[in-house]
Amino acid sequence: MDRYQRTLQYNENHNIRSSTWSEVEHSVPQGSVLGPLLFLIFVNDLPKFINDKSVLMLFADDTSILVSHSNPMVFYNMINTVFQTLNDWFKHNLIFFKFCQNSRY
């Protein structure tokens, strides 16, 4: 496929941290005609997995999960539950992430 990706992370001082480039092995190319439809079919069951501790927002080919609470400890527990639920959904749908150990600022 000859396509690569990386993640950029900005902090409050506008410093940039980036992962190393990694080859994209499986995906639907961005801008494809079928991409949005395939995405919607693929994530169709995700709202059923997300619990009442978060709000799932789906729009076109983008997904956001919102978690909020005023108590930091309750928030910590809520977000860990959401991450575990997502992890279970990813495993169920055979989605795997590669994390790069090397990063630079």
N, CA, C and O atoms as CSV, one atom per row, in Angstrom:
chain,resi,resn,atom,element,x,y,z
A,1,MET,N,N,0.814,-1.196,0.000
A,1,MET,CA,C,0.000,0.000,0.000
A,1,MET,C,C,0.859,1.261,0.000
A,1,MET,O,O,0.468,2.287,-0.555
A,2,ASP,N,N,2.023,1.175,0.623
A,2,ASP,CA,C,2.955,2.289,0.654
A,2,ASP,C,C,2.356,3.538,1.294
A,2,ASP,O,O,2.545,4.648,0.796
A,3,ARG,N,N,1.628,3.353,2.407
A,3,ARG,CA,C,1.082,4.487,3.158
A,3,ARG,C,C,1.582,4.404,4.590
A,3,ARG,O,O,1.711,3.315,5.149
A,4,TYR,N,N,1.863,5.553,5.180
A,4,TYR,CA,C,2.417,5.618,6.525
A,4,TYR,C,C,1.631,6.620,7.357
A,4,TYR,O,O,0.982,7.522,6.828
A,5,GLN,N,N,1.706,6.439,8.687
A,5,GLN,CA,C,1.027,7.361,9.590
A,5,GLN,C,C,1.863,7.563,10.840
A,5,GLN,O,O,2.749,6.766,11.149
A,6,ARG,N,N,1.568,8.645,11.558
A,6,ARG,CA,C,2.164,8.893,12.864
A,6,ARG,C,C,1.185,9.747,13.659
A,6,ARG,O,O,0.230,10.295,13.107
A,7,THR,N,N,1.429,9.850,14.936
A,7,THR,CA,C,0.573,10.625,15.821
A,7,THR,C,C,1.337,11.838,16.313
A,7,THR,O,O,2.493,11.734,16.723
A,8,LEU,N,N,0.683,12.994,16.270
A,8,LEU,CA,C,1.253,14.222,16.806
A,8,LEU,C,C,0.484,14.603,18.055
A,8,LEU,O,O,-0.739,14.476,18.107
A,9,GLN,N,N,1.216,15.075,19.072
A,9,GLN,CA,C,0.599,15.472,20.326
A,9,GLN,C,C,1.131,16.862,20.681
A,9,GLN,O,O,2.341,17.080,20.742
A,10,TYR,N,N,0.206,17.795,20.914
A,10,TYR,CA,C,0.575,19.159,21.273
A,10,TYR,C,C,0.275,19.372,22.755
A,10,TYR,O,O,-0.760,18.923,23.246
A,11,ASN,N,N,1.168,20.050,23.468
A,11,ASN,CA,C,0.876,20.364,24.863
A,11,ASN,C,C,0.541,21.841,25.003
A,11,ASN,O,O,0.508,22.575,24.015
A,12,GLU,N,N,0.291,22.279,26.249
A,12,GLU,CA,C,-0.141,23.661,26.481
A,12,GLU,C,C,0.897,24.698,26.088
A,12,GLU,O,O,0.547,25.860,25.878
A,13,ASN,N,N,2.166,24.313,25.982
A,13,ASN,CA,C,3.243,25.225,25.560
A,13,ASN,C,C,3.470,25.178,24.055
A,13,ASN,O,O,4.427,25.762,23.546
A,14,HIS,N,N,2.580,24.476,23.340
A,14,HIS,CA,C,2.649,24.328,21.892
A,14,HIS,C,C,3.875,23.553,21.432
A,14,HIS,O,O,4.315,23.687,20.290
A,15,ASN,N,N,4.425,22.739,22.336
A,15,ASN,CA,C,5.487,21.817,21.942
A,15,ASN,C,C,4.842,20.627,21.250
A,15,ASN,O,O,3.728,20.225,21.585
A,16,ILE,N,N,5.548,20.079,20.294
A,16,ILE,CA,C,5.018,18.951,19.534
A,16,ILE,C,C,5.818,17.700,19.870
A,16,ILE,O,O,7.049,17.704,19.849
A,17,ARG,N,N,5.099,16.640,20.178
A,17,ARG,CA,C,5.701,15.326,20.385
A,17,ARG,C,C,5.127,14.418,19.310
A,17,ARG,O,O,3.918,14.426,19.076
A,18,SER,N,N,5.969,13.643,18.660
A,18,SER,CA,C,5.463,12.797,17.578
A,18,SER,C,C,5.974,11.375,17.713
A,18,SER,O,O,7.080,11.130,18.195
A,19,SER,N,N,5.142,10.450,17.276
A,19,SER,CA,C,5.564,9.052,17.225
A,19,SER,C,C,6.392,8.850,15.962
A,19,SER,O,O,6.459,9.726,15.100
A,20,THR,N,N,7.010,7.703,15.870
A,20,THR,CA,C,7.730,7.374,14.648
A,20,THR,C,C,6.722,6.996,13.567
A,20,THR,O,O,5.598,6.603,13.878
A,21,TRP,N,N,7.112,7.111,12.318
A,21,TRP,CA,C,6.239,6.731,11.211
A,21,TRP,C,C,6.057,5.215,11.214
A,21,TRP,O,O,6.998,4.467,11.479
A,22,SER,N,N,4.846,4.777,10.920
A,22,SER,CA,C,4.523,3.354,10.887
A,22,SER,C,C,3.707,3.070,9.634
A,22,SER,O,O,2.828,3.849,9.263
A,23,GLU,N,N,4.002,1.956,8.990
A,23,GLU,CA,C,3.279,1.610,7.760
A,23,GLU,C,C,1.829,1.235,8.082
A,23,GLU,O,O,1.568,0.520,9.049
A,24,VAL,N,N,0.894,1.720,7.268
A,24,VAL,CA,C,-0.521,1.369,7.398
A,24,VAL,C,C,-0.708,0.056,6.657
A,24,VAL,O,O,-0.513,-0.021,5.444
A,25,GLU,N,N,-1.088,-0.980,7.403
A,25,GLU,CA,C,-1.216,-2.306,6.803
A,25,GLU,C,C,-2.629,-2.614,6.334
A,25,GLU,O,O,-2.808,-3.306,5.331
A,26,HIS,N,N,-3.646,-2.108,7.049
A,26,HIS,CA,C,-5.041,-2.380,6.712
A,26,HIS,C,C,-5.836,-1.104,6.895
A,26,HIS,O,O,-5.744,-0.466,7.944
A,27,SER,N,N,-6.616,-0.719,5.894
A,27,SER,CA,C,-7.459,0.461,6.039
A,27,SER,C,C,-8.243,0.696,4.763
A,27,SER,O,O,-8.071,0.005,3.759
A,28,VAL,N,N,-9.100,1.684,4.835
A,28,VAL,CA,C,-9.790,2.189,3.651
A,28,VAL,C,C,-9.171,3.555,3.380
A,28,VAL,O,O,-9.149,4.392,4.282
A,29,PRO,N,N,-8.673,3.811,2.186
A,29,PRO,CA,C,-8.015,5.083,1.903
A,29,PRO,C,C,-8.931,6.280,2.150
A,29,PRO,O,O,-10.112,6.257,1.805
A,30,GLN,N,N,-8.369,7.319,2.751
A,30,GLN,CA,C,-9.118,8.540,2.995
A,30,GLN,C,C,-9.540,9.142,1.660
A,30,GLN,O,O,-8.767,9.171,0.702
A,31,GLY,N,N,-10.778,9.621,1.616
A,31,GLY,CA,C,-11.291,10.223,0.397
A,31,GLY,C,C,-11.935,9.239,-0.548
A,31,GLY,O,O,-12.399,9.627,-1.620
A,32,SER,N,N,-11.974,7.959,-0.171
A,32,SER,CA,C,-12.603,6.978,-1.039
A,32,SER,C,C,-14.117,7.140,-1.005
A,32,SER,O,O,-14.669,7.665,-0.038
A,33,VAL,N,N,-14.775,6.697,-2.045
A,33,VAL,CA,C,-16.226,6.815,-2.139
A,33,VAL,C,C,-16.914,5.946,-1.090
A,33,VAL,O,O,-17.895,6.369,-0.479
A,34,LEU,N,N,-16.406,4.739,-0.880
A,34,LEU,CA,C,-17.028,3.813,0.058
A,34,LEU,C,C,-16.562,3.980,1.499
A,34,LEU,O,O,-17.151,3.389,2.403
A,35,GLY,N,N,-15.532,4.761,1.729
A,35,GLY,CA,C,-14.962,4.908,3.072
A,35,GLY,C,C,-15.978,5.259,4.151
A,35,GLY,O,O,-16.062,4.545,5.151
A,36,PRO,N,N,-16.760,6.335,3.990
A,36,PRO,CA,C,-17.727,6.689,5.040
A,36,PRO,C,C,-18.778,5.602,5.284
A,36,PRO,O,O,-19.145,5.347,6.431
A,37,LEU,N,N,-19.256,4.974,4.238
A,37,LEU,CA,C,-20.249,3.915,4.397
A,37,LEU,C,C,-19.649,2.712,5.130
A,37,LEU,O,O,-20.275,2.164,6.037
A,38,LEU,N,N,-18.453,2.306,4.746
A,38,LEU,CA,C,-17.802,1.183,5.416
A,38,LEU,C,C,-17.543,1.493,6.881
A,38,LEU,O,O,-17.699,0.623,7.739
A,39,PHE,N,N,-17.147,2.734,7.175
A,39,PHE,CA,C,-16.913,3.143,8.566
A,39,PHE,C,C,-18.203,3.026,9.370
A,39,PHE,O,O,-18.200,2.469,10.468
A,40,LEU,N,N,-19.299,3.545,8.836
A,40,LEU,CA,C,-20.569,3.496,9.560
A,40,LEU,C,C,-21.043,2.067,9.792
A,40,LEU,O,O,-21.563,1.751,10.862
A,41,ILE,N,N,-20.870,1.218,8.813
A,41,ILE,CA,C,-21.239,-0.191,8.985
A,41,ILE,C,C,-20.369,-0.823,10.064
A,41,ILE,O,O,-20.853,-1.596,10.890
A,42,PHE,N,N,-19.085,-0.488,10.051
A,42,PHE,CA,C,-18.144,-1.096,10.990
A,42,PHE,C,C,-18.425,-0.674,12.426
A,42,PHE,O,O,-18.373,-1.513,13.325
A,43,VAL,N,N,-18.724,0.607,12.670
A,43,VAL,CA,C,-18.913,1.088,14.045
A,43,VAL,C,C,-20.377,1.072,14.477
A,43,VAL,O,O,-20.717,1.591,15.540
A,44,ASN,N,N,-21.237,0.483,13.661
A,44,ASN,CA,C,-22.665,0.488,13.942
A,44,ASN,C,C,-23.014,-0.023,15.337
A,44,ASN,O,O,-23.941,0.495,15.960
A,45,ASP,N,N,-22.298,-1.023,15.840
A,45,ASP,CA,C,-22.621,-1.590,17.143
A,45,ASP,C,C,-21.864,-0.937,18.306
A,45,ASP,O,O,-22.103,-1.284,19.462
A,46,LEU,N,N,-20.967,-0.010,18.019
A,46,LEU,CA,C,-20.189,0.623,19.086
A,46,LEU,C,C,-21.059,1.312,20.136
A,46,LEU,O,O,-20.773,1.164,21.324
A,47,PRO,N,N,-22.111,2.063,19.766
A,47,PRO,CA,C,-22.934,2.693,20.803
A,47,PRO,C,C,-23.549,1.698,21.790
A,47,PRO,O,O,-23.799,2.058,22.940
A,48,LYS,N,N,-23.792,0.481,21.376
A,48,LYS,CA,C,-24.346,-0.528,22.281
A,48,LYS,C,C,-23.328,-0.946,23.345
A,48,LYS,O,O,-23.710,-1.349,24.444
A,49,PHE,N,N,-22.043,-0.851,23.025
A,49,PHE,CA,C,-20.995,-1.257,23.951
A,49,PHE,C,C,-20.663,-0.169,24.961
A,49,PHE,O,O,-20.269,-0.465,26.089
A,50,ILE,N,N,-20.821,1.089,24.559
A,50,ILE,CA,C,-20.465,2.202,25.442
A,50,ILE,C,C,-21.508,2.306,26.546
A,50,ILE,O,O,-22.711,2.277,26.287
A,51,ASN,N,N,-21.035,2.425,27.766
A,51,ASN,CA,C,-21.951,2.453,28.904
A,51,ASN,C,C,-22.456,3.858,29.210
A,51,ASN,O,O,-22.171,4.799,28.470
A,52,ASP,N,N,-23.197,3.998,30.289
A,52,ASP,CA,C,-23.780,5.278,30.657
A,52,ASP,C,C,-22.785,6.236,31.306
A,52,ASP,O,O,-23.178,7.318,31.743
A,53,LYS,N,N,-21.527,5.872,31.379
A,53,LYS,CA,C,-20.504,6.734,31.961
A,53,LYS,C,C,-19.877,7.678,30.936
A,53,LYS,O,O,-19.025,8.495,31.283
A,54,SER,N,N,-20.294,7.567,29.684
A,54,SER,CA,C,-19.728,8.412,28.639
A,54,SER,C,C,-20.771,8.703,27.573
A,54,SER,O,O,-21.838,8.090,27.527
A,55,VAL,N,N,-20.431,9.648,26.727
A,55,VAL,CA,C,-21.292,10.012,25.602
A,55,VAL,C,C,-20.511,9.738,24.327
A,55,VAL,O,O,-19.394,10.226,24.153
A,56,LEU,N,N,-21.104,8.960,23.447
A,56,LEU,CA,C,-20.472,8.633,22.174
A,56,LEU,C,C,-21.038,9.553,21.103
A,56,LEU,O,O,-22.254,9.701,20.979
A,57,MET,N,N,-20.153,10.167,20.331
A,57,MET,CA,C,-20.568,11.046,19.254
A,57,MET,C,C,-19.995,10.522,17.942
A,57,MET,O,O,-18.777,10.436,17.781
A,58,LEU,N,N,-20.869,10.176,17.010
A,58,LEU,CA,C,-20.467,9.706,15.685
A,58,LEU,C,C,-20.883,10.746,14.660
A,58,LEU,O,O,-22.026,11.202,14.661
A,59,PHE,N,N,-19.967,11.118,13.793
A,59,PHE,CA,C,-20.276,12.025,12.706
A,59,PHE,C,C,-19.421,11.656,11.513
A,59,PHE,O,O,-18.192,11.695,11.579
A,60,ALA,N,N,-20.073,11.300,10.427
A,60,ALA,CA,C,-19.384,10.888,9.204
A,60,ALA,C,C,-18.365,9.808,9.543
A,60,ALA,O,O,-18.744,8.713,9.958
A,61,ASP,N,N,-17.080,10.098,9.373
A,61,ASP,CA,C,-16.062,9.084,9.660
A,61,ASP,C,C,-15.242,9.441,10.901
A,61,ASP,O,O,-14.062,9.104,10.990
A,62,ASP,N,N,-15.874,10.124,11.854
A,62,ASP,CA,C,-15.179,10.549,13.057
A,62,ASP,C,C,-15.959,10.084,14.278
A,62,ASP,O,O,-17.190,10.089,14.273
A,63,THR,N,N,-15.248,9.684,15.317
A,63,THR,CA,C,-15.865,9.232,16.559
A,63,THR,C,C,-15.202,9.938,17.729
A,63,THR,O,O,-13.976,10.016,17.808
A,64,SER,N,N,-16.022,10.450,18.638
A,64,SER,CA,C,-15.524,11.051,19.873
A,64,SER,C,C,-16.260,10.431,21.044
A,64,SER,O,O,-17.448,10.124,20.952
A,65,ILE,N,N,-15.554,10.250,22.135
A,65,ILE,CA,C,-16.163,9.747,23.359
A,65,ILE,C,C,-15.877,10.766,24.452
A,65,ILE,O,O,-14.722,11.083,24.735
A,66,LEU,N,N,-16.935,11.271,25.059
A,66,LEU,CA,C,-16.811,12.300,26.079
A,66,LEU,C,C,-17.037,11.698,27.456
A,66,LEU,O,O,-17.998,10.961,27.676
A,67,VAL,N,N,-16.139,12.021,28.380
A,67,VAL,CA,C,-16.245,11.576,29.769
A,67,VAL,C,C,-15.994,12.797,30.643
A,67,VAL,O,O,-15.037,13.540,30.428
A,68,SER,N,N,-16.862,12.995,31.631
A,68,SER,CA,C,-16.722,14.175,32.482
A,68,SER,C,C,-17.235,13.883,33.887
A,68,SER,O,O,-18.234,13.189,34.072
A,69,HIS,N,N,-16.524,14.430,34.871
A,69,HIS,CA,C,-16.981,14.367,36.262
A,69,HIS,C,C,-16.151,15.355,37.069
A,69,HIS,O,O,-14.971,15.554,36.779
A,70,SER,N,N,-16.752,15.974,38.072
A,70,SER,CA,C,-16.043,16.975,38.874
A,70,SER,C,C,-15.086,16.357,39.889
A,70,SER,O,O,-14.128,17.010,40.304
A,71,ASN,N,N,-15.324,15.125,40.292
A,71,ASN,CA,C,-14.457,14.450,41.244
A,71,ASN,C,C,-13.377,13.681,40.478
A,71,ASN,O,O,-13.698,12.790,39.691
A,72,PRO,N,N,-12.105,14.016,40.699
A,72,PRO,CA,C,-11.028,13.362,39.936
A,72,PRO,C,C,-10.983,11.841,40.096
A,72,PRO,O,O,-10.701,11.132,39.129
A,73,MET,N,N,-11.254,11.331,41.293
A,73,MET,CA,C,-11.213,9.885,41.491
A,73,MET,C,C,-12.363,9.185,40.768
A,73,MET,O,O,-12.176,8.113,40.193
A,74,VAL,N,N,-13.535,9.782,40.798
A,74,VAL,CA,C,-14.673,9.212,40.079
A,74,VAL,C,C,-14.395,9.264,38.583
A,74,VAL,O,O,-14.672,8.305,37.863
A,75,PHE,N,N,-13.840,10.395,38.110
A,75,PHE,CA,C,-13.482,10.525,36.697
A,75,PHE,C,C,-12.488,9.438,36.290
A,75,PHE,O,O,-12.642,8.802,35.248
A,76,TYR,N,N,-11.471,9.234,37.120
A,76,TYR,CA,C,-10.455,8.214,36.859
A,76,TYR,C,C,-11.104,6.838,36.693
A,76,TYR,O,O,-10.788,6.107,35.754
A,77,ASN,N,N,-11.996,6.495,37.595
A,77,ASN,CA,C,-12.679,5.196,37.518
A,77,ASN,C,C,-13.580,5.112,36.288
A,77,ASN,O,O,-13.639,4.076,35.626
A,78,MET,N,N,-14.275,6.197,35.988
A,78,MET,CA,C,-15.163,6.213,34.825
A,78,MET,C,C,-14.383,6.029,33.534
A,78,MET,O,O,-14.759,5.221,32.685
A,79,ILE,N,N,-13.303,6.773,33.389
A,79,ILE,CA,C,-12.561,6.715,32.132
A,79,ILE,C,C,-11.860,5.363,31.974
A,79,ILE,O,O,-11.713,4.870,30.856
A,80,ASN,N,N,-11.431,4.768,33.074
A,80,ASN,CA,C,-10.849,3.430,32.984
A,80,ASN,C,C,-11.893,2.404,32.566
A,80,ASN,O,O,-11.585,1.481,31.812
A,81,THR,N,N,-13.118,2.552,33.045
A,81,THR,CA,C,-14.199,1.663,32.625
A,81,THR,C,C,-14.477,1.839,31.143
A,81,THR,O,O,-14.679,0.857,30.429
A,82,VAL,N,N,-14.489,3.076,30.676
A,82,VAL,CA,C,-14.721,3.350,29.255
A,82,VAL,C,C,-13.592,2.752,28.410
A,82,VAL,O,O,-13.855,2.142,27.373
A,83,PHE,N,N,-12.344,2.920,28.843
A,83,PHE,CA,C,-11.219,2.347,28.101
A,83,PHE,C,C,-11.294,0.823,28.058
A,83,PHE,O,O,-10.998,0.216,27.030
A,84,GLN,N,N,-11.682,0.214,29.155
A,84,GLN,CA,C,-11.812,-1.248,29.165
A,84,GLN,C,C,-12.925,-1.691,28.220
A,84,GLN,O,O,-12.776,-2.679,27.502
A,85,THR,N,N,-14.040,-0.963,28.219
A,85,THR,CA,C,-15.147,-1.274,27.314
A,85,THR,C,C,-14.698,-1.146,25.859
A,85,THR,O,O,-15.004,-2.006,25.033
A,86,LEU,N,N,-13.973,-0.070,25.550
A,86,LEU,CA,C,-13.453,0.107,24.194
A,86,LEU,C,C,-12.475,-0.998,23.827
A,86,LEU,O,O,-12.505,-1.521,22.713
A,87,ASN,N,N,-11.621,-1.344,24.756
A,87,ASN,CA,C,-10.658,-2.416,24.503
A,87,ASN,C,C,-11.382,-3.727,24.181
A,87,ASN,O,O,-10.970,-4.459,23.282
A,88,ASP,N,N,-12.449,-4.020,24.908
A,88,ASP,CA,C,-13.240,-5.222,24.629
A,88,ASP,C,C,-13.872,-5.150,23.239
A,88,ASP,O,O,-13.904,-6.144,22.515
A,89,TRP,N,N,-14.372,-3.968,22.872
A,89,TRP,CA,C,-14.980,-3.794,21.547
A,89,TRP,C,C,-13.934,-3.976,20.448
A,89,TRP,O,O,-14.195,-4.630,19.438
A,90,PHE,N,N,-12.737,-3.389,20.652
A,90,PHE,CA,C,-11.665,-3.540,19.673
A,90,PHE,C,C,-11.301,-5.011,19.486
A,90,PHE,O,O,-11.167,-5.479,18.355
A,91,LYS,N,N,-11.142,-5.738,20.586
A,91,LYS,CA,C,-10.808,-7.163,20.498
A,91,LYS,C,C,-11.912,-7.932,19.778
A,91,LYS,O,O,-11.635,-8.784,18.934
A,92,HIS,N,N,-13.155,-7.628,20.114
A,92,HIS,CA,C,-14.302,-8.298,19.491
A,92,HIS,C,C,-14.312,-8.082,17.973
A,92,HIS,O,O,-14.713,-8.967,17.218
A,93,ASN,N,N,-13.869,-6.899,17.534
A,93,ASN,CA,C,-13.875,-6.541,16.119
A,93,ASN,C,C,-12.510,-6.699,15.455
A,93,ASN,O,O,-12.294,-6.221,14.342
A,94,LEU,N,N,-11.592,-7.373,16.144
A,94,LEU,CA,C,-10.250,-7.663,15.612
A,94,LEU,C,C,-9.494,-6.410,15.197
A,94,LEU,O,O,-8.836,-6.388,14.157
A,95,ILE,N,N,-9.590,-5.372,16.011
A,95,ILE,CA,C,-8.835,-4.138,15.776
A,95,ILE,C,C,-7.650,-4.130,16.734
A,95,ILE,O,O,-7.812,-4.301,17.942
A,96,PHE,N,N,-6.467,-3.930,16.183
A,96,PHE,CA,C,-5.258,-3.936,16.980
A,96,PHE,C,C,-4.489,-2.646,16.741
A,96,PHE,O,O,-4.466,-2.127,15.625
A,97,PHE,N,N,-3.865,-2.134,17.780
A,97,PHE,CA,C,-3.076,-0.917,17.679
A,97,PHE,C,C,-1.616,-1.246,17.887
A,97,PHE,O,O,-1.260,-2.082,18.716
A,98,LYS,N,N,-0.777,-0.573,17.119
A,98,LYS,CA,C,0.653,-0.678,17.318
A,98,LYS,C,C,1.099,0.601,18.003
A,98,LYS,O,O,0.837,1.698,17.511
A,99,PHE,N,N,1.767,0.464,19.129
A,99,PHE,CA,C,2.272,1.623,19.835
A,99,PHE,C,C,3.769,1.702,19.626
A,99,PHE,O,O,4.485,0.713,19.783
A,100,CYS,N,N,4.231,2.884,19.270
A,100,CYS,CA,C,5.655,3.098,19.044
A,100,CYS,C,C,6.300,3.540,20.352
A,100,CYS,O,O,5.806,4.450,21.018
A,101,GLN,N,N,7.370,2.913,20.707
A,101,GLN,CA,C,8.071,3.257,21.941
A,101,GLN,C,C,8.921,4.523,21.761
A,101,GLN,O,O,9.097,5.295,22.703
A,102,ASN,N,N,9.433,4.724,20.575
A,102,ASN,CA,C,10.317,5.869,20.341
A,102,ASN,C,C,9.494,7.080,19.921
A,102,ASN,O,O,8.672,7.006,19.008
A,103,SER,N,N,9.726,8.173,20.593
A,103,SER,CA,C,9.078,9.423,20.205
A,103,SER,C,C,10.054,10.558,20.426
A,103,SER,O,O,11.029,10.430,21.167
A,104,ARG,N,N,9.780,11.649,19.781
A,104,ARG,CA,C,10.678,12.803,19.921
A,104,ARG,C,C,9.853,14.049,20.131
A,104,ARG,O,O,8.665,14.076,19.809
A,105,TYR,N,N,10.473,15.078,20.668
A,105,TYR,CA,C,9.793,16.360,20.876
A,105,TYR,C,C,10.123,17.303,19.748
A,105,TYR,O,O,9.648,18.438,19.735
